[in-house]
Amino acid sequence: MERMNLNGESSGKMLLAFGIAATVAIISVVLMWSMGGKYKVVFSNFNDKDGGAIVAALEQMNVPYKLADGGASILVPDDQVYQTRLRLAAMGLPRAGNVGFELLENQKFGVSQFVEQVNYQRALEGELERSIQSISGVDNARVHLAIPKSTVFIREDQKPTASVLVKLAPGRSLEQRQVSAIVHLVSSSVPNLPTAGVDIVDSGGNLLSDQGKKGEKTLDASQMKYVDEIQRNVAKRVQSIITPIMGAKNVKAEANAEIDFSSIEEANEIFKPNQDSKTAAIRSMQTYEANQPVGGANSGGGTAGGIPGATSNQPAANANAPIANARAGAGPAADAAPSPAMGSDKKTLTNYEINKTVTYEQKSMGGIKRLSVAVVVNNKQEVDKDGVITSRPLNDDEKAQISELAKKAMGFNEERGDSLSVVNTPFTDNRASDMPDLPVWKDASYLDMAKDSGKIILSILIAFLLYRKALKPMLAKWASGESMFPGRAQAALALEDDMDDAGMPVIKKSPYQRDIDNVQKLAKDNPKVVADVVSNWASGNASS
């Protein structure tokens, strides 16, 4: 029986120790859960094969991880993100994705020229993808190059083109300067690729590089920046000239500038009449002078005359013998023909210089075509004799003064079509106390803080209840040496009463019957003691 008591006590102590250890473990787990760090993404957007390899590597490195976004992202504790990423990268994980020029390192001997060209194009696309992904806001990128086959015929020569698909981070968008940077990056990386041949599309199907296509004239990033600087400078000048009058927070100005980015070269030649003979400049003069008979063909002589034609070009007929002249006094002198009269013909040709004005004009781009400025001024703040600040609208003279100052500051040009608008209105005082407070349950920062605080409070409450209801009573019993299950010890004592000296179980008796058996046993073993008790009872009754 003593052995059974010892066995019962030892079993109770073992169970008590096990309960204490289990309670301490549960409390530790709860506290670690509440104080555990946040998890961050170590890799995302990988295929299933790489995902399995990354998970196996994390398990081998004993790094805790979680799967998020339906298994598309792997998260690790935030204090181990970069270390884990470097260790996985040293293992070559993830293996898929962008492949750069390292593809050419494993080039096999004897491959065809076509395979070499395809591998080079894949490597170039991979390097461009890596470069584009390093831009802020770009989560992933794909580059497709269409490089035509080279030819010796100029007419058949085609320029390469490129298509870029970018996946942006949630809530991010690319600025126009970033789009232009990607266009020039791709264009500069591929030989003979013009910037107009690069198309950039986001994951939503929106065309981002829609500039300078199909004859459309749009501003590039540098031109937009130039326009913005001009507008800001004009507004700043206008605001700075009015601020001393109205105060620092009582005037607002905005400007809109139309800029001419066309480059013009103009050449003009102007010819003026030169009719004044006194001031005219002579370039050249030619004089012709000739002597000829007066009267022409009818005056005699050997000069040919008549109507030009076949008859006049025929030779003269044979001459007949002259008839003897019987006239008296006729001699050789009378027979000679008279000589014709001669005259002079003089002509003069004078060439004068012509006035000529040649003007070359080159207009550089960036000139202001039109300028519009809007100015809003607050009411005039005045202090009366009692020290009370009052507000009043501006009068006409004050408005005219502000308008004149604004025109001077902006460089107002009426011929250019500039416009200026000055409006006087009381400003609204947006104080922090007047702004509606954002409810706590809508503030993301408060929500995160509430979640963390709730985890800590819940874990502390659970740990306190476990300590108070389970750990503390068990520790007290352990210190007092009591069994963990007192009912089992009482059952062992009851079992001891139901056994005889040989250790054999007997029929369980009632308490009254057990008392009678004990008295009979005592009378049998010690009759003297029983006799003394009986005599004492008898003497006591007699005396009474």
SULGICOR-V631460 format. One record per run of one state. SS is the DSSP state (H for helix, E for strand, C for the rest). FROM is the first residue (numbers start at 1). TO is the last residue. If there is no record, write none. Layout:
BEGIN
SS_FROM_TO / SS_FROM_TO
END
This chain:
BEGIN
C_1_1 / H_2_35 / C_36_38 / E_39_44 / C_45_47 / H_48_60 / C_61_64 / E_65_68 / C_69_72 / E_73_77 / H_78_90 / C_91_100 / H_101_106 / C_107_112 / H_113_133 / C_134_137 / E_138_146 / C_147_160 / E_161_168 / C_169_175 / H_176_189 / C_190_194 / H_195_197 / E_198_202 / C_203_206 / E_207_207 / C_208_220 / H_221_246 / C_247_250 / E_251_260 / C_261_263 / E_264_272 / C_273_281 / E_282_293 / C_294_295 / H_296_299 / C_300_331 / H_332_335 / C_336_341 / E_342_352 / C_353_354 / E_355_363 / C_364_366 / E_367_377 / C_378_379 / E_380_383 / C_384_388 / E_389_392 / C_393_395 / H_396_410 / C_411_418 / E_419_424 / C_425_439 / H_440_442 / C_443_443 / H_444_480 / C_481_485 / H_486_497 / C_498_498 / E_499_499 / C_500_504 / E_505_505 / C_506_510 / H_511_525 / C_526_526 / H_527_543 / C_544_544
END
